[in-house]
Amino acid sequence: MGYVFLGLAIIACVAGSSALTASDGMVIKKYGSLGVLIFAFSYVLLSRSILTINISIAYVVWSGVGIIFLAIVSVAWFHLPLTTADIIGLIMIIVGVVGMDLYGAKEEPELLAEGD
């Protein structure tokens, strides 16, 4: 279930970032406010995912996959170009995320008992 929450957190992060971009530097208040609320929801979902996924793995996947999806949205929706350096950086992020996921700590986190 942790990966479901993580996937939803990634989608919310991309949506929140897109709304903030559409707000034109918070000039368009409705998009800015929506972006902030969606980002807050993304963090709630991320916090749910780390109940069953190691936090280092969850955060790397959340941020790395989010960056890759944001690059795609930036090109498709906002018509921003990707340079060769951008593409090389995205490839490096993919390698890092896959490496962390394959070789990172696989232990489930220990939940703190109440009163600890």
Secondary structure as UniProt FT lines:
FT   HELIX           2..22
FT   TURN            23..27
FT   HELIX           29..49
FT   TURN            50..52
FT   HELIX           55..76
FT   HELIX           84..103
FT   TURN            114..115
//
